[in-house]
Amino acid sequence: MGEFRPVAAVLLYLAGSWRVEPTVRDLGSTDEGSFTGTTMFSPLYGGGLLHHESGTFVVQGVARPAERTLRFLPDATPGTADVRFADGRPFHDLDLTSGRWVTRHPCAADLYRGEFTVLDTDRRRTVWRVAGPANNLVLTTDYARDWPRTA
């Protein structure tokens, strides 16, 4: 994919609104889905960012509203974060100091392998590969900063 852009302060980099364009490809069938929406990273009381993603998910021609909320908490160094589900359960670690990060998240019997890349100050990509008895998916999300920057 080329060059990655190192991030010195991950929470500062993520803050604000991003347009998101995720796609979901089921490797076990021909099903594909897409999502159109926005992700907002807003300040959390006590530090960190609240990540709220909302939009429309379309699969097999059927459109449904979709949303999720995560918490990005400060970690040991400014280029890193501890990512948690809305209820506080751990999700994954994140270290963008090199501009690229690979992490894992076990979910029941499935394993999620995430790759995060920073392309430039206003574009980034996340790819989750999910393998296990329940899922065989690739979820790719392209993010573009929604200007003007809101944070």
C-alpha positions in Angstrom: 0.0 0.0 0.0 3.0 2.3 0.1 4.2 4.8 2.7 2.6 5.2 6.1 2.5 8.4 8.0 3.7 8.2 11.7 1.3 9.7 14.3 2.9 11.4 17.3 -0.4 11.9 19.2 -3.1 9.4 18.2 -6.0 11.0 20.1 -5.2 14.4 18.6 -5.0 12.9 15.1 -8.3 11.1 15.4 -10.3 14.0 17.0 -13.1 15.4 14.9 -15.4 14.1 12.2 -14.6 11.5 9.5 -16.5 10.3 6.5 -16.5 6.5 6.5 -16.8 4.0 3.6 -16.7 0.5 4.9 -17.2 -2.6 2.8 -17.9 -6.1 4.1 -17.0 -9.1 2.0 -18.1 -12.6 3.1 -15.4 -15.0 1.9 -17.6 -18.0 2.3 -20.3 -16.7 -0.1 -20.7 -14.0 -2.7 -22.4 -11.6 -0.2 -21.0 -8.0 0.0 -22.2 -5.1 2.0 -21.4 -1.4 2.2 -21.9 1.4 4.7 -22.2 5.1 4.2 -21.9 7.4 7.2 -19.7 9.4 9.6 -17.6 8.7 12.6 -17.2 11.4 15.2 -14.4 11.4 17.8 -15.4 13.7 20.6 -13.8 14.4 24.0 -14.6 12.0 26.8 -14.9 13.3 30.4 -11.7 12.3 32.2 -9.6 12.0 29.0 -9.8 10.1 25.7 -12.3 10.2 22.9 -15.8 8.8 22.4 -16.0 7.2 18.9 -19.6 7.2 17.5 -20.2 5.8 14.0 -23.6 6.1 12.4 -25.0 5.6 8.9 -26.7 3.2 6.6 -25.6 -0.4 6.0 -26.7 -2.1 2.7 -26.5 -5.8 2.2 -28.3 -7.8 -0.5 -30.0 -4.6 -1.6 -31.6 -4.0 1.9 -30.7 -0.7 3.7 -30.6 -0.6 7.5 -29.5 2.0 9.9 -26.3 1.1 11.8 -24.2 2.5 14.5 -21.5 1.7 17.1 -19.8 3.4 19.9 -16.2 2.8 21.2 -14.0 4.5 23.7 -10.4 5.5 22.8 -8.5 6.0 26.0 -5.0 7.4 26.5 -2.3 4.7 26.8 1.3 4.8 28.0 2.6 7.0 25.2 0.8 9.7 23.1 0.9 7.7 19.8 -1.0 4.8 21.5 -4.5 4.2 22.7 -6.5 1.6 24.6 -9.7 0.9 22.6 -12.7 -0.3 24.5 -16.3 -1.2 23.7 -19.0 1.3 24.9 -19.6 -0.8 28.0 -15.9 -0.7 28.9 -14.8 -4.2 27.8 -11.4 -4.3 26.1 -11.4 -4.4 22.3 -7.8 -3.8 21.1 -4.7 -1.8 21.5 -3.7 0.9 19.0 -0.2 2.2 18.2 0.1 4.5 15.2 3.6 5.9 16.0 4.9 4.1 12.9 1.8 4.9 10.8 0.8 1.2 10.8 -0.5 -1.2 13.4 -1.6 -4.8 13.5 -3.6 -6.2 16.4 -6.0 -9.0 17.3 -9.3 -9.4 19.1 -10.8 -12.8 20.0 -14.6 -12.8 19.7 -16.2 -16.1 20.9 -14.6 -18.7 18.6 -13.7 -16.2 15.8 -10.5 -14.2 15.6 -10.4 -10.6 14.3 -7.1 -9.4 12.9 -7.0 -5.7 12.5 -4.6 -3.6 10.4 -4.6 0.2 10.8 -2.8 2.4 8.4 -2.4 6.2 8.3 -2.1 7.4 4.7 -1.8 11.1 5.4 -3.1 13.8 7.8 -6.7 13.4 6.4 -6.9 9.7 5.3 -6.6 6.4 7.0 -7.7 2.8 6.5 -8.7 -0.1 8.7 -8.9 -3.7 7.5 -10.3 -6.4 9.8 -10.0 -10.1 8.7 -12.3 -12.3 10.6 -11.8 -16.1 10.7 -13.6 -18.8 12.6 -16.6 -21.0 12.7 -19.1 -18.2 12.7 -17.5 -15.8 10.2 -15.1 -15.6 7.3 -15.1 -11.9 6.4 -12.9 -9.0 5.3 -14.1 -5.6 6.6 -12.3 -2.6 4.9 -13.0 0.9 6.1 -11.6 4.0 4.4 -11.7 7.2 6.5 -11.5 10.8 5.1 -11.4 13.8 7.4 -14.7 15.7 7.2 -13.6 19.3 6.9 -13.7 21.7 8.5 -12.1 19.9 11.4 -14.5 20.0 14.3 -12.1 19.3 17.2 
